[in-house]
Structure formats: structure tokens, C-alpha cells
Amino acid sequence: MRLFNYFVYIVKCSDDSYYTGITNNVDRRVYEHNNSIDESSYTFHKRPVLLVFHEAFKDVNQAISFEKQIKGWTRKKKEALIDNNWDKLKELAICKNLTSHLNYRKPFDSAQGDKNNYSDQSDTIINSDQFNSITMQAQGDTII
């Protein structure tokens, strides 16, 4: 009896792109990527592919969730995962957009007491007027 029945994997294609998938047999799946006759598959014209990452799961739903998560990642995040560089992955996971919720200071709420729970980077915190202005400008409107 196998301990793990599902695998999320990443292969590196000959054009240096990455393909992420899920399977119950990694060796068979990589073989299929390299020997498929289905010209419409992503990896068909990008062969050979090389397995660069795989993670085992007991629960198919967890595997599917992780696959979807990786597919939404940037190339840099995928490469940090492939390199097993958890510090870099954590750094890349931090949203750095100016309109990030991390940069939005909520108005004072008396029910919360007087603690300051905001970021140490007070120069990057914006107020609601600045947030609305940035949002409007991003949508193509100009606020004077």
C-alpha cells in the first residue's frame, strides 16, 4: 500500500517555461509529457521536459488546491519552491503593490482601544483619500 497517492509536480520545458500538474504516478506522467502524440497539449512542442519538483499528498483535494495555488504564482515564486528556498518564497509572497491592504490605514475605531497595530513602515501607509485617488487613477480617471 502506498503512503501517498497524489503528486503535484513541475516540469521545466525545453523553452524554459514551467508546467505544473497533478498525477498519481510521477514517472509515468513525465514519460507521457515527453512521448505524447497529442499535439494540442502544452508540452508537446516544448519537449523534452525535465522533472524539477514534486510533492506528495494523501488527499487529492489538498493536491488539487496546491496545484491551483502554484499555477497562480510568478515564475520567481515557482523557482524559489523548486530551489527549496523557503525564505525567498516567503519574501516573494508579500504584496508590494501601493494599493495593498498592508498600506491602508483604517480610521480609528474606539472599540479597538488605542494600540497602534500598523506597519513599522509608516511612510508607506496611505489614508483612504490617497487610496481612492490611486484607485481612480488606475482606472483611468484623474482626481484634481
QUISULQUI-V118967 format. One record per helix or strand. SS is the DSSP state (helix for helix, strand for strand). FROM is the first residue (numbers start at 1). LEN is the number of residues. If there is no record, write none. Layout:
BEGIN
SS FROM LEN
SS FROM LEN
END
This chain:
BEGIN
strand 6 7
strand 18 6
helix 26 10
helix 44 3
strand 50 8
helix 60 12
helix 75 8
helix 86 7
helix 101 3
strand 104 1
helix 110 3
helix 122 3
strand 126 1
helix 128 11
END
